[in-house]
């Protein structure tokens, strides 16, 4: 920026105000970016934890889960999911049998 006549009478040059505003905007964007990075880290940790979960009763060596094998068109398929069972397969098949698992209670 070229100096302007008004800068002679002001304590700080006019360009300083522009730089301060840009720095404020940068701070806001950096804070948002940090929030997104934190969320991304949490999602990656969740993904790693779910990948460690067994995909079938054969993989459940410790017997930590209750297993149900249902056909996706079964009337009780949705009800089973509402009871807390989740599909545990690497790929979801829209038609066919799938394994559903639910963590056993620690009672």
VOBA-1610 file (N, C-alpha, C; in pm, whole numbers, padded with zeros to 5 digits, always signed):
BEGIN
Unk+00083-00119+00000Unk+00000+00000+00000Unk+00087+00125+00000Unk+00050+00217-00077Unk+00122+00344-00081Unk+00076+00434+00033Unk+00164+00511+00089Unk+00123+00604+00194Unk+00025+00706+00140Unk-00070+00745+00222Unk-00169+00844+00183Unk-00156+00966+00273Unk-00210+01077+00230Unk-00201+01201+00307Unk-00266+01187+00443Unk-00376+01112+00450Unk-00446+01094+00577Unk-00359+01022+00679Unk-00266+00939+00632Unk-00176+00868+00722Unk-00086+00964+00799Unk-00059+01082+00743Unk+00026+01182+00810Unk-00041+01231+00939Unk-00176+01238+00938Unk-00249+01292+01052Unk-00294+01185+01151Unk-00296+01059+01108Unk-00337+00950+01198Unk-00215+00897+01273Unk-00244+00841+01389Unk-00136+00784+01469Unk-00076+00663+01398Unk-00164+00576+01341Unk-00119+00457+01268Unk-00163+00468+01123Unk-00085+00417+01031Unk-00127+00419+00890Unk-00256+00341+00868Unk-00328+00378+00765Unk-00457+00315+00735Unk-00443+00166+00709Unk-00332+00122+00654Unk-00310-00018+00623Unk-00306-00107+00745Unk-00271-00051+00861Unk-00264-00129+00985Unk-00402-00183+01021Unk-00506-00102+01003Unk-00642-00146+01035Unk-00683-00265+00949Unk-00645-00260+00823Unk-00677-00370+00732Unk-00607-00498+00778Unk-00482-00485+00816Unk-00406-00602+00861Unk-00467-00659+00990Unk-00508-00572+01081Unk-00571-00620+01206Unk-00700-00696+01177Unk-00781-00645+01086Unk-00905-00713+01049Unk-00875-00850+00986Unk-00775-00854+00900Unk-00737-00982+00838Unk-00688-01081+00943Unk-00614-01034+01041Unk-00567-01122+01148Unk-00683-01175+01232Unk-00783-01089+01257Unk-00901-01134+01330Unk-00975-01243+01253Unk-00991-01223+01124Unk-01057-01324+01041Unk-00976-01454+01039Unk-00843-01441+01033Unk-00757-01559+01035Unk-00773-01636+01166Unk-00781-01564+01278Unk-00800-01630+01408Unk-00930-01710+01411Unk-01037-01652+01357Unk-01166-01721+01355Unk-01157-01848+01271Unk-01095-01837+01155Unk-01082-01953+01066Unk-00993-02060+01130Unk-00885-02020+01196Unk-00796-02116+01261Unk-00867-02188+01376Unk-00949-02115+01454Unk-01024-02179+01563Unk-01121-02282+01506Unk-01189-02246+01400Unk-01282-02340+01336Unk-01207-02461+01281Unk-01092-02438+01222Unk-01010-02546+01169Unk-00965-02640+01282Unk-00926-02584+01395Unk-00886-02666+01510Unk-01002-02750+01562Unk-01123-02692+01565Unk-01242-02768+01607Unk-01266-02884+01511Unk-01253-02860+01382Unk-01273-02965+01283Unk-01166-03073+01296Unk-01042-03034+01324Unk-00935-03131+01343Unk-00961-03219+01466Unk-01010-03157+01574Unk-01044-03234+01694Unk-01156-03333+01666Unk-01258-03288+01593Unk-01369-03376+01557Unk-01321-03489+01469Unk-01235-03459+01375Unk-01180-03561+01285Unk-01102-03665+01365Unk-01024-03621+01462Unk-00947-03713+01546Unk-01040-03806+01624Unk-01148-03750+01678Unk-01245-03833+01750Unk-01310-03936+01658Unk-01342-03894+01536Unk-01402-03988+01440Unk-01304-04097+01400Unk-01178-04063+01384Unk-01078-04164+01351Unk-01060-04263+01465Unk-01062-04215+01589Unk-01051-04304+01704Unk-01173-04396+01712Unk-01292-04341+01685Unk-01413-04423+01685Unk-01405-04530+01577Unk-01355-04493+01460Unk-01342-04589+01350Unk-01247-04701+01389Unk-01134-04666+01452Unk-01038-04768+01494Unk-01099-04862+01597Unk-01177-04808+01689Unk-01241-04891+01791Unk-01343-04987+01729Unk-01420-04936+01632Unk-01520-05023+01570Unk-01456-05128+01481Unk-01342-05097+01423Unk-01274-05196+01339Unk-01219-05311+01424Unk-01196-05287+01551Unk-01147-05392+01640Unk-01260-05486+01683Unk-01384-05444+01664Unk-01498-05526+01705Unk-01510-05648+01614Unk-01553-05759+01669Unk-01570-05880+01588Unk-01683-05864+01487Unk-01668-05930+01372Unk-01769-05922+01267Unk-01863-06041+01268Unk-01830-06147+01342Unk-01915-06265+01349Unk-01889-06335+01483Unk-01975-06427+01521Unk-01953-06498+01648Unk-01819-06573+01653Unk-01768-06613+01540Unk-01641-06683+01535Unk-01527-06591+01583Unk-01538-06464+01548Unk-01436-06366+01586Unk-01448-06323+01732Unk-01562-06348+01794Unk-01587-06306+01932Unk-01531-06412+02027Unk-01401-06414+02042Unk-01332-06517+02121Unk-01370-06508+02269Unk-01384-06387+02321Unk-01414-06368+02463Unk-01563-06379+02496Unk-01648-06386+02397Unk-01792-06396+02420Unk-01851-06271+02479Unk-01806-06156+02433Unk-01853-06028+02487Unk-01986-05983+02428Unk-02033-06049+02323Unk-02151-06002+02252Unk-02259-06110+02246Unk-02382-06064+02234Unk-02495-06151+02203Unk-02514-06142+02052Unk-02527-06256+01986Unk-02533-06259+01839Unk-02668-06309+01791Unk-02717-06247+01685Unk-02840-06290+01618Unk-02814-06286+01468Unk-02860-06390+01398Unk-02848-06393+01253Unk-02988-06381+01196Unk-03015-06272+01126Unk-03148-06247+01071Unk-03139-06214+00924Unk-03249-06241+00855Unk-03262-06197+00716Unk-03308-06052+00718Unk-03255-05971+00628Unk-03287-05828+00629Unk-03433-05799+00601Unk-03504-05894+00541Unk-03646-05872+00515Unk-03734-05926+00628Unk-03674-05977+00734Unk-03749-06032+00846Unk-03828-05922+00917Unk-03946-05959+00967Unk-04030-05863+01038Unk-03962-05814+01166Unk-03882-05898+01230Unk-03819-05860+01356Unk-03684-05791+01337Unk-03643-05768+01212Unk-03513-05707+01185Unk-03505-05567+01245Unk-03605-05486+01221Unk-03606-05348+01273Unk-03622-05348+01425Unk-03707-05433+01477Unk-03727-05441+01621Unk-03598-05480+01693Unk-03522-05570+01632Unk-03396-05613+01691Unk-03299-05496+01698Unk-03297-05414+01595Unk-03209-05297+01597Unk-03254-05196+01702Unk-03384-05183+01721Unk-03435-05092+01823Unk-03400-05140+01964Unk-03376-05269+01980Unk-03336-05324+02108Unk-03187-05303+02136Unk-03114-05246+02041Unk-02973-05216+02062Unk-02877-05302+01983Unk-02928-05393+01902Unk-02840-05475+01819Unk-02796-05393+01697Unk-02670-05410+01659Unk-02619-05340+01541Unk-02568-05442+01440Unk-02576-05406+01314Unk-02526-05493+01208Unk-02375-05497+01217Unk-02320-05616+01212Unk-02174-05626+01223Unk-02120-05705+01106Unk-02108-05636+00995Unk-02050-05696+00876Unk-01965-05590+00810Unk-01864-05633+00738Unk-01779-05537+00670Unk-01855-05468+00556Unk-01947-05538+00495Unk-02030-05479+00390Unk-02175-05512+00420Unk-02260-05413+00412Unk-02402-05433+00436Unk-02468-05483+00309Unk-02543-05592+00322Unk-02616-05647+00209Unk-02763-05611+00226Unk-02823-05553+00125Unk-02962-05511+00139Unk-03057-05630+00145Unk-03019-05742+00085Unk-03103-05862+00092Unk-03013-05980+00127Unk-03050-06049+00232Unk-02973-06164+00277Unk-02959-06165+00427Unk-02899-06269+00479Unk-02878-06280+00623Unk-02759-06197+00666Unk-02773-06134+00782Unk-02665-06055+00840Unk-02654-06089+00988Unk-02533-06071+01042Unk-02512-06088+01184Unk-02538-05955+01253Unk-02610-05961+01365Unk-02631-05845+01450Unk-02572-05878+01587Unk-02510-05779+01649Unk-02450-05803+01779Unk-02492-05695+01878Unk-02489-05734+02005Unk-02518-05642+02114Unk-02425-05677+02227Unk-02362-05577+02288Unk-02270-05598+02397Unk-02344-05658+02516Unk-02289-05763+02573Unk-02351-05824+02691Unk-02343-05728+02806Unk-02446-05729+02891Unk-02443-05642+03009Unk-02347-05701+03111Unk-02289-05618+03193Unk-02188-05661+03289Unk-02250-05701+03424Unk-02378-05729+03428Unk-02445-05766+03554Unk-02401-05899+03601
//
